[in-house]
Structures are given as C-alpha cells and as structure tokens.
Amino acid sequence: EVTVLSTKKLFLKGLFFQVDCSAECAKKFLDQILDSSALVTPENVMEYLNVLINCTEAFRGYTADENELKKYGNSVLKATKTLLAGLVINTDTYYSINISLKTLEVQLVMVGPNASLTNTIRLSTSKANLDIDLIGISKNNGGFAAVALISYTNMANFLTPDVFGIMASDVVSVTLLNTSNQELSKPFNISQIQSRDIIEAEGYPFCSNWKNNDWEYDDCEDIEMDTDHTVCSCQSLGTVSLITEDDTVYFVTMPLGLVFLSSTLLIFVLCRRQLTGSNMTLINLCTSLLLTQVLVVIKEALDPFLNGKACAVLAGFLQFFFLTSFVWMLIDAVMLFNSAKNLTKIRSNNREALNWKYLILIGYGTGLIVVGVSAAVVSDAYDERCWLDMNKSVRWSFYGPVYFILALNMILFIAICIIISFTLKNMNSEILQRTRTEAEKKLIISILVKTVAQFFILGCPWVVGFIIDKNLEYFSVVILICVQSVFIFLVHCVFNQEVREQCIKKLRPFCQCKKLTKVGDTQVTEGEAPNPASN
C-alpha cells in the first residue's frame, strides 16, 4: 500500500497544485496529465494519483450538469490509465504492483517472455476479481503485456446511468498498458461484489460497459450470479459496472397497460356494431401489445429459472409479438392516412381498402417469416437473457424492420397532420362566412385532439424510447406500451360516441334503477301514467 501525505505540493509543467484543490484546478490538472504524459515517471505517479483522487472529490460538488460530470469522469478514466502506464516496467518473467488509496484500488500485472504462468491470470482488488488470458495477449506483443484492474469507489457520481438505472457495484476498469496489440485472445471474466441492499430492493443487476457516455449492455453479459457477486464475461476492454433498474415505475405502469389494453379489447368485442378493417387493425394491435407485455412480465418473473430451449422459445415468441405490434401500427397508420385523404370526399358506400383477411395475413405473416428465418439461419440467435444476441448481426432481424416502420410511421403522421390542417383551414374559411355554431367548434377541437393522440397510437414515442434506451430494456417496453394503451383507450373508447352509446345500450339491462322520462316539465317513471293534478 502506498500513502501520500495530504500536504504534498506538486509541480507539473509549470502549474502549482495542492492536494486540496478546487474544481477549476482539478480540470486544469487533468488536462495537464493528458497533455503531458511524457512527464509522468515512476517517481511521481503515486503523488499524481493522490492529487487526482482529492481533486475528484472537490469536483463532485462543483456542478449538477450531468454532461459536465460525465465529461470529467471520462477524463479521470483516461488520466488514471496515463498515470498507471508510468509504472509499467519491462520484465522477463512476472511483476505485480498493488495500490490502495482512498477511493482507488489497482492491481497492475506485467508478464515477460519467460513467465512460467498458466494462460489465465487472476487480478484482485477488495471489490473485484479479474480472470484474463494475459499470456495469450503477450504472445501477440512480442512476449510482453501489462494489464491493470482498477476499482473506483467514487465514479458512480460521474458515470451516471439513465433515469431508471441504479448503480449496484463500484466502477471497475480493465486496461492494457504499453501494449500495442489490444486485441483479446478470448473474453475476460470479471467478478464484482454488489450491494445486497440494492439487489434485495430492485432485483438482480445487468453487466454494463461504459461506452459513448452511457452504460450499454452489448459487450458484457452475466454468466453467474448470487446475492453477493455477479460474474461478467466481456468481449472488449473498458469500464464495467453492475446496474439494476428502479422498478417503481414498472410496477405502476405494468398493471395500467394490462388494464387499458384488456378493457379496450373487451369494449371493442362487445360494443362495436360491426368489425371493419379499421376496427380489426386496432383489435389486433391491442392483442399484440397485450401479449408482448404479458411475455415481458413472464420473462422478468421467471428470469432466474429460464435457460436453454425454454429461454429461446420465450425469446422467439417475444420477438414475434414485438414485430407484429409494429406491423399493426404501420397498417393502422396507412389506413388512417387513407381516411385523412378521403376527409373531403363524400362516399355513400366507403369500401375497405383491404379485406380484413389480407390484413391478418400481413400483420402476423410478416413477424412469422422474420422470426422463422432468423431461427433457421442463426441457431444460437438468442442469448442467456432470453433475447436476441446483441453481439451478432441477427439483432437486425428485429431492429431493421422496427426502425423502418417507425420512420415510415413518422412520415405518415406528418403527412396526416398536413392533410388535416389543410382540411381544417378550408373548413374554417367556410365557417367564417357564417356564424360558427358550438357543434362546429367542438368538431374542430375533437379533430385536433384525436390527431395529436394518433402520434402515440401509431407508436411514434417508441422513437424516443430507442434513443434513450438503445437495447430497449423491459422497463422501457412496459412504460411505452402503457402510454400507447392509454391513448388507444381514450380515443377509441372514451371519446368515441358510437362506442359510448353501444356500451350504454349493453349495460342498460343490468341497471337496477328505473328509467325516467320527461313529459312537459314533469318527470314520470316509465310504465306509470302522469298525475293529472300536477298539470
């Protein structure tokens, strides 16, 4: 262990630093480290690391800007790597350095051409263990390689997850130092101690890697976990952490989505006079969304017990109903666009553009073909998380069609808005020539509200969902389906006069109260004669 006195004063490229530095001083210090790596020597590395730690503590309360914090966190990661590179020495066999500071732990291991070690070498800190094939890496670098396992206890304040994410472990970096060929001979495994309190409150975490200023899940996967540890297998070097999700929003929105979708389906079946192509589209959209959400709930509930074929089957069904949901959104958008074009046309007999049987074939056949081809071409298309393997091109069998449909739906929605705006403009010009009635005002407002609501029904918010959460984790899916189901229920059930009238008609026989009618100014119970005296 190395301890540096807090009264140390350092000089780097003409700048004077004290260990208890300010936030501005911290930024300057980092810039100097990154710009003057040649000045870093084994004699001053420990002093600079100690300054870095204390300056990081000072910067933590400097700003609440998330982007600024992430930028500083990235600089700390790079500066730490630069400083540790100054400790690397050439060796013929094996050499190890252990560092333990206030918020930083490091084990640095170097191997040379005469190292008598097995292929896999274990590095350890108090919170993490790393198993890496350093010998295999050294063979690709002239017999020499150096690796560092770095544990940070304060980086959670800088490398923050998204709005739903909760850090369940320390941030750990794995980096090769002074090693020209950075390619791994095989994935490395890293075991991290996780917070039991967070796990018990929020559930098991995901192995996440820091990339592009965000925590992603494409390079690391969990291969073993218990209440205290999670073992991650990673394909590339970088910074790793365990992240779980805040389930509060999930447990609120999940039942809401199920209730609204189930209610919409029930009302459509019981209270619609005829099932037109438009109605069939909405019924199948609701069915697909409902089954998608049910499968997501099953997946999360049975996640610890799912493996092998059961996991692959569930993932296949989940992919299928996901795709069918988006296909039905596209069909709904096309039919709505067709209806918008015909707003100004008078038709005594409005025929459906496509027979509902063909709509069924398109809606479900597309997803079936995509999933079938994916499973046939790539035998191991699904990973241990019961979803498409994000490290393989097979993921585009889902993301490709979805991105295409969302882009097309956005274009159709914009076109629908333009058509309706011109229609309302013409309607307004006609109405302005006479006194505008209350009914006409309500009609215009109703059209505007329903048009805005179609933005959510056609799935356009999913674009935002994919931007925020590229892998579209279960909590994002549940929230987006809930939002969509609310607008479907409001527009096609609550605000639909025909549906309201039919529902009242269906419920009237179950009403125990007697119906009241009016005769002049007198209320009369149905089946009784009016009282003459009252007249």
Secondary structure, 3 states (H helix, E strand, C coil): CCCCCCCCEEEECCEEEECCCCHHHHHHHHHHHHHCHHHCCCCCHHHHHHHHHHHHHHHHCCCCCHHHHHHHHHHHHHHHHHHHHCCCCCCCCEEEEEEECCCEEEEEEEECCCCCCCCCEEEECCCEEEEECHHHHHHCCCCCEEEEEEEECCHHHCCCCCCCEEECCCEEEEEECCCCCCCCCCCEEEEEECCHHHHHHHCCCEEEEEECCEEECCCEEEEEECCCEEEEEECCCEEEEEEEECCHHHHHHHHHHHHHHHHHHHHHHHHCCCCCHHHHHHHHHHHHHHHHHHHHHHHHHHHHHCCHHHHHHHHHHHHHHHHHHHHHHHHHHHHHHHHHHCCCCCCCCCCCCCCHHHHHHHHHHHHHHHHHHHHHHCCCCECCCCCECCCCHHHHHHHHHHHHHHHHHHHHHHHHHHHHHHHHHHHHHHHCCCCCCHHHHHHHHHHHHHHHHHHHHCCCHHHHHHHHCCCCCHHHHHHHHHHHHHHHHHHHHHCCHHHHHHHHHHHHHHCCCCCEEEECCEEEECCCCCCHHHC
